């Protein structure tokens, strides 16, 4: 074989090797494409399965029965629907094409109700956190709707339940809401009954509508201490001098607060609406307004206020006795 034939043979061999390499590359590419297609189909099936489970769970909680809705979200189906509508129309909550308004609100309420991030709708922790804060922001815009301004009992009131309490704005009380805190903080949040909770102050008008809520205080804090904070803080509880709220024995009987005599029972044995809850940080009654009246800014007892309570109790007792003698 001469030199020219040898060179031609080498070139043909090189071409053949390159062709084999190209065919091998194409084969590898085809295998990868097949694997990706299989993964895509599998992912699609998983996605459809997740969507189906999510839709079923949302329907189970918010549509099937009030029992399910109250257990998971602490409100019945009608209240949930009203809240969703308010958050969307008045709070600015938006449906972004990914998570429905119902799912956003249900996730938010479920976290508040059960004190933990249960991913009941098959979402990632990042997604849950993202929409939780969106709902919280929308909820803060509803304070003018959810909170009312109290109206004092008029001097000419004829309602037998309230006619003795001219100037009364409503009632205040504290409640414990269980929380999860660091082990190092548990002693401060431990209540007298041993549970780990925060002490929440609630203020309502005569129609049981919320006027003010202050959450965040440790469970070991006394009701009077929480009330003092509410009175003195910016955008806190505002009580015009001459008006007052009814309170239980855990509070001081002083200007702005009418507390019962020691040893008088003021609580029901069982509250049939115990399941409802409110857990928000300091939510003032709308935007701060200029004070048109002198405001109660201290919580302390006084001889004048004690005498006024004594006179009121005596007057009520004499009226009650006169009706019994008739």
Secondary structure, 3 states (H helix, E strand, C coil): CCHHHHHHHHHHHHHHHHHHHHHHHHHHHHHHHHHHHHHHHHHHHHHHHHHHHHHHHHHHHHHHCHHHHHHHHCCCHHHHHHHHHHHHHCCCCCCCCCCCHHHHHHHHHHHHHHCCCCCCCCCCHHHHHHHHHHHHHHHHCCHHHHCCCCCCCCCCCCCCCCCCCCCEEEEEEEEEEECCCCHHHHHHHECCCCCEEEEEEEEECCCCCEEEEEEEEECCCCHHHHHHHHHHCCCCCCCECCCEEEECCCCCCECCEEECCCCCCCCCCCCCCCCCCCCCCCECCCCCCCCCCCECCCCCECHHHHHHHHHHHHHHHHHHHHHHHC
